[in-house]
Amino acid sequence: MIPVPPAIQRIPWKLIAILAGITGFGLLVLYSAAGGNWSPWAWQQGVRFLVFLGVALVIGRFPLRIFEDFAYIGYIGILILLIAVELLGFVGGGSQRWLNLGFMNLQPSELMKVAIVIALARFYAQLPPGNTRTFTALWPALVMIGFPAALVMLLPFAWAPRRGTAGGWSVWRKLRQTVGVTVFALFAALVGYLGWLQPWAV
């Protein structure tokens, strides 16, 4: 039997298989939508999946300390990108959420979803156990969630007057979704503060 290196064994192959299956189904949909052609959508999507899967595997090899050290820096950097979208972004899908980097179009609001989780994990890891039942444990989470959410909510408002009737309804639908996600995130933070964090304060 050929020995398998430990680094290969630690790769979550079952999770990758599930992701590959979902991606494969999506590629078939794009293939069908293009009239039985791999271009222009299916081929590009497949390449993106392979590239970013490789990036994810590489990132998974990083020491946890790196994420702890750069949690706040990454959050602030992506927050700056959200502000840049307000100033330099272009309209796509009914709202101004995209930055043109030349080689790709970047949507910082998607990156912020990950950055918030990492930054909050870093904050609560640093928080002394005795402070978990105080308001000190809650208000930073509300600020870290609320500020980028407010920026994302501001973008549809900024472009709504420039859209037609159909576009206006699309903007309002996205706005309602954003408000719903924001309210859910704030509610989850409050529940975590009152429930999950409470036993650790003993």
Residue pairs with C-beta under 8 A, 6 or more apart in sequence:
7 61
11 57
11 60
16 53
19 53
23 45
23 46
23 49
26 45
27 42
27 45
27 46
28 42
30 41
30 42
30 45
31 37
31 38
31 41
31 42
33 41
34 40
34 41
34 42
38 46
67 118
67 122
68 122
68 125
71 115
71 118
71 119
71 121
71 122
72 119
72 122
74 115
74 118
74 119
75 112
75 115
75 116
75 118
75 119
75 144
78 108
78 111
78 112
78 115
78 148
79 112
79 147
79 148
79 151
81 99
81 106
81 108
81 111
82 108
82 109
82 112
82 148
82 151
82 152
83 151
84 99
84 108
85 96
85 97
85 98
85 99
85 108
85 109
85 151
85 155
86 96
86 151
86 154
86 155
86 158
88 99
89 96
89 97
89 98
89 99
89 155
90 96
90 98
90 99
90 100
91 98
91 159
92 98
92 105
93 170
94 156
94 159
94 163
94 167
94 170
94 171
94 174
95 155
95 156
95 159
95 171
95 174
96 155
96 158
96 159
97 107
97 108
97 109
97 152
97 155
98 105
98 106
98 107
99 105
99 106
99 107
99 108
100 106
109 148
109 152
112 148
112 152
116 144
116 145
116 148
119 144
120 141
120 144
120 145
123 140
123 141
123 144
124 137
124 197
127 136
127 137
129 200
129 201
130 201
131 137
131 201
132 193
132 197
132 198
132 200
132 201
133 197
133 198
133 201
137 193
137 197
138 189
138 190
138 193
141 189
141 193
142 186
142 189
145 182
145 185
145 186
145 189
146 182
146 186
149 178
149 181
149 182
149 185
152 178
153 175
153 178
153 179
153 182
156 171
156 172
156 174
156 175
156 178
157 175
159 171
160 168
160 171
160 172
163 170
163 171
